[in-house]
Amino acid sequence: MPDAKQATEQQTINVKLKVKRYDPADSGGKTWWQEYEVDVHPDSTVLDSLIEVREQNDGTLAMRCACRASICGSCGMKVNGSAKLVCKTRVIDVAPNGEQLIIEPMGNQHVVKDLVVSLDTFFSQIKRVEPFLQPDHVPAQGEYIASNSSMENLLTSMNCIMCGCCVSDCTVLEVDANFIGPAALAKAWRFTEDPRDGKRDERLKMLNDEDGGMWDCTRCMKCVDVCPKGVAPMDRIMELREAAIKAGNTNTPGYHHTESFYNSVKKNGRLDETRLAIDSAGWTNLPRLLDLAPIGIAAMRKGKLPPLMPHKSEDNQKVKDLYKSVEDES
Amino acid sequence: MKYAFYPGCVARGGAPELYDSALAVMDRLGIEHVELTKAACTGAGVLQEKNLKMGDILNVRTFAMAEQMGLPIMVLCSTCQGVMSQANHRVKKDPEYLAEVNKHLAAEGLEYKGTTSVKHLLWALIEDIGLEKLKETFTRELTGMNMAPFYGCYMVRPTDALEFKANPTRETSLEDLIESVGGNVTDFAGKTACCGFPILFINQANSMKMVANHTGTAKDLGADAMVTPCPLCHLNLDGYQPKARKQVRGDKADLPVIHVPQLIGLAMGMSEKTLGLQKHIVSTKEIVRKAEALPTRV
């Protein structure tokens, strides 16, 4: 009789994979789905299963991997529609009952072959934020010294291994290739928050002003969800916005939108939807205001135009008092 | 069941049919509620861009009010759900932060102890009422009607704050509800994506592409309607659908986007008017006609 340990070692699980293939050499590029089945050790990752496929079933399957320990960031791909590092994804967690796994290359990036995407898009975004320290002075003596806490503050973003998962699943990049993307913005934050950097204001202004900058994020949280290293890019983008506003960047619809929202709740306890739309468009921006008109008229005809005089929460003076106590504190 | 009811700004503003249909459905189900008329807006994640702590204080104030009443909060909006869940998550895991927030509430005689739960009507129907009991209130099965789910980002992410692990039915709540009324789920990848509403006033071109892609794809897959627990998604996917479809796809707006209580109400045999279906921008006439043509039981 084998003992329990041996029995466990002998066990295997059956993994069913449906892989999206692409061969650029095949008459100008052919895409197809291919199904595989392999038996692997119960502790195996999705990457282990794909390697098994490549070694035992189909040597033509192209994928990229190196460290197998979620350090190198090479093996990003979509598992059941969501970007993951497959070396960090155990089969048992994503297919507990032997379900077929749908494997695709990452999104929003150019596919080279099968599961391999080009990193050109990713790094062209990263380059836009000048991802290196730019101090404005040379210390009189010795090195640039930064406090321990200021470095700890950067840990989230410094954990980025540039795997591209956040870029893959970004809902803005899906419709707008010009968006700078979550990875680059998280990288930019790492420099605006670094006390040794001398270009904080310029960086914030650039990301505030440029098309496809910080205000184009929809706050959908996909990047937070798929990031395998806890960088939480969207949270960094929110901090960039707060910093940009504090640094005096008040020229964007994004700023007016946030400001209007903040003040509407301060004044009424509730959101004034009509005012928010007009404030965001800009009171003097005639083309944008005219653009709102047909929507307003259509809503009015259906009896659902938001009230022109905003609803207020009952006893809304209490909310005003709260705002005061928080604002006084800071 | 009894809840501290937080309908949210949009149900009281730009989507009044959501408020009306929710009350009608809750009444039919015998769900008691006390509306939190003094509560402030959640901030929708937008106010938080300027001042996260201010947002947390406003939400904790609402939690404290419900806690005093000894009731869980019910919301009608994915965004309210998500923003409240995140605020609740932050203060519950950090007692020092909670104490700091409570300091600001003391003037109003409020203190939050951390016991309030926040539940969207969709989750309450499944977790508190139960789909089997819900089905007993239906007078017709919406057989043959194809419904595409559209969750709204804040109902699905981040899963830790939304407590998906402790409540595994939340991941498929909308599909389960559609099946409970007898409808077919039109599944599509966009169901957990962004509707584009948050950037409507910031980058309208991108927002319109999102509206056109989601409604167009669902329609191409055979959907009769889209169902959403989020009135913000509704405002964009319904209100801006004519513009988006014309601008991006060169076709016409043809996919009604209905609220969760409207779907339930159709299965309960409620009228178009009770459910406010005539208030939609994209016509709901065809789905009302389809539903009314189905056999009813007493």
Interface residues (C-beta under 8 A of the other chain):
Chain A: G81 T171 V172 E174 V175 D176 F179 W215 D216 C217 T218 R219 C220 M221 K222 V224 D225 M238 R241 E242 I245 T252 P253 G254 H257 T258 E259 F261 Y262 S264 V265 G269 R270 L271 E273 L276 A277 S280 A281 D291 P294 I295 A298 A299 K302 G303 K304 L305 P306 P307 P310 H311 S313 E314 D315 N316 K318 V319 D321 L322 Y323 S325 V326
Chain B: C9 V10 R12 G13 G14 A15 P16 E17 T37 K38 A39 A40 C41 G43 A44 G45 V46 L47 Q48 E49 K50 N51 L52 K53 M54 I57 L58 R61 H104 L105 A107 E108 C153 Y154 R157 P158 T159 A189 A193 C194 G196 P198 I199 F201 I202 N203 Q204 A205 N206 K209 M210 N213 G239 Y240 P242 K243 Q278 K279 H280 I281
